[in-house]
Amino acid sequence: MHATQQEWLQLQQSYDQMEKHALWLRLLCLSLWLALVENESSVVLQAGLIGFCWLNEALWKAQQDRAGTRLLALEAALREGKDIACQWQTSWLAERPGVGGLIGCYLQAALKPTVAVSYLILAGASLYRYLF
C-alpha cells in the first residue's frame, strides 16, 4: 500500500475517533450537569462546567478540522498521483496561523451549530432553573 494511502487510512480512523470522543464528552457533560442540578448546585458552577466542556470540545473539533483538511489534501494527492505522506506537521507549520488565528479557529469550532447547540441548551436550562 502506498504511504499516502496508509496515512489517509490512519487519519480517517483518527478523524472518526475524534467524533466519537466529542460525543462522549457531550454525554459526560450532560451527566455531570444533571448531577449538579440534582444536588442543587449554584448556577455559576453549572456555567463553569458547561464552559469547560464547550471549550474542550472546541479544541477537539479544531484539531478534527485540521485532520479533515489534511485528509482532503491526501485525497487530492492520491488523485494526482503525488506522494505527500508523512508531511502533515511540516505543512501545518508552514500554514500555521498566529495566536489570533488559532484563537479564531477555536472560536469558529465552538460556534459550529453541531457543537454549540448542546451547550446552549444546557446553559438555557441552567438559566431557566435559576430564574424560575
C-alpha positions as MATLAB code, in Angstrom:
seq = 'MHATQQEWLQLQQSYDQMEKHALWLRLLCLSLWLALVENESSVVLQAGLIGFCWLNEALWKAQQDRAGTRLLALEAALREGKDIACQWQTSWLAERPGVGGLIGCYLQAALKPTVAVSYLILAGASLYRYLF';
ca = [
       0.000    0.000    0.000;
       1.207    3.479   -0.881;
       2.390    5.662    2.023;
      -0.171    8.349    1.200;
      -2.925    5.733    1.281;
      -1.696    4.445    4.634;
      -1.654    7.948    6.071;
      -5.173    8.548    4.728;
      -6.474    5.346    6.325;
      -4.920    6.094    9.691;
      -6.024    9.710    9.638;
      -9.573    8.780    8.618;
      -9.774    6.374   11.543;
      -8.437    9.089   13.846;
     -10.971   11.570   12.439;
     -13.809    9.154   13.187;
     -12.457    8.526   16.688;
     -12.378   12.276   17.333;
     -16.083   12.425   16.508;
     -16.808    9.586   18.946;
     -14.759   11.266   21.660;
     -16.647   14.534   21.131;
     -19.930   12.668   21.609;
     -18.616   11.049   24.802;
     -17.552   14.477   26.054;
     -21.094   15.772   25.492;
     -22.554   12.798   27.339;
     -20.118   13.307   30.208;
     -21.013   16.984   30.372;
     -24.724   16.176   30.386;
     -24.254   13.594   33.143;
     -22.206   15.950   35.296;
     -24.660   18.782   34.671;
     -27.561   16.555   35.719;
     -25.658   15.643   38.891;
     -25.097   19.341   39.631;
     -28.785   20.082   39.059;
     -29.813   17.148   41.247;
     -27.600   18.463   44.051;
     -28.958   21.976   43.561;
     -25.523   23.438   42.910;
     -25.079   27.086   42.026;
     -25.694   28.355   38.525;
     -22.095   29.600   38.494;
     -20.799   26.064   38.987;
     -23.134   24.796   36.265;
     -21.977   27.555   33.912;
     -18.353   26.720   34.697;
     -18.911   23.075   33.802;
     -20.704   23.979   30.591;
     -17.977   26.446   29.608;
     -15.203   23.986   30.402;
     -16.787   21.207   28.346;
     -17.631   23.572   25.498;
     -14.043   24.821   25.372;
     -12.676   21.295   25.391;
     -14.952   20.229   22.577;
     -13.984   23.336   20.599;
     -10.312   22.423   20.943;
     -11.106   18.851   19.951;
     -13.156   19.935   16.925;
     -10.472   22.405   15.801;
      -7.999   19.508   15.738;
     -10.547   17.420   13.858;
     -10.914   20.238   11.320;
      -7.145   20.206   10.795;
      -7.282   16.455   10.272;
     -10.127   16.949    7.781;
      -8.068   19.487    5.845;
      -5.172   17.042    5.742;
      -7.497   14.254    4.563;
      -8.641   16.445    1.682;
      -5.017   17.211    0.771;
      -4.195   13.485    0.816;
      -7.188   12.706   -1.384;
      -6.126   15.375   -3.883;
      -2.582   13.974   -3.893;
      -3.904   10.465   -4.490;
      -5.984   11.694   -7.443;
      -2.959   13.456   -8.910;
      -0.564   10.588   -8.208;
       1.590   12.639   -5.826;
       3.232   11.392   -2.650;
       2.763   13.822    0.229;
       2.769   11.265    3.026;
       4.437   11.994    6.351;
       4.453   15.763    5.839;
       1.469   16.839    7.925;
       3.457   18.655   10.616;
       5.658   20.362    8.020;
       2.661   21.592    6.061;
       0.876   22.636    9.265;
       3.906   24.587   10.436;
       4.118   26.377    7.071;
       0.426   27.363    7.217;
       0.039   27.761   10.988;
      -1.804   30.945   11.876;
      -0.576   33.202   14.662;
      -2.070   33.257   18.139;
      -5.030   35.325   16.969;
      -5.642   32.907   14.106;
      -5.536   29.918   16.435;
      -7.990   31.548   18.818;
     -10.177   32.309   15.814;
     -10.076   28.638   14.786;
     -11.119   27.578   18.287;
     -13.949   30.116   18.386;
     -15.102   29.052   14.940;
     -15.164   25.420   16.095;
     -17.043   26.381   19.279;
     -19.704   28.261   17.337;
     -20.473   25.497   14.863;
     -24.125   24.562   15.342;
     -23.300   20.892   15.872;
     -21.054   21.866   18.781;
     -22.843   24.882   20.227;
     -26.405   23.557   20.358;
     -25.770   21.055   23.164;
     -24.083   23.606   25.386;
     -26.572   26.358   24.609;
     -29.412   24.039   25.626;
     -27.667   23.225   28.905;
     -26.909   26.897   29.523;
     -30.509   27.811   28.765;
     -31.805   25.124   31.099;
     -29.483   26.318   33.874;
     -30.574   29.892   33.366;
     -34.239   28.882   33.333;
     -33.840   26.924   36.593;
     -32.038   29.897   38.132;
     -34.665   32.446   37.085;
     -37.745   30.351   37.775;
];
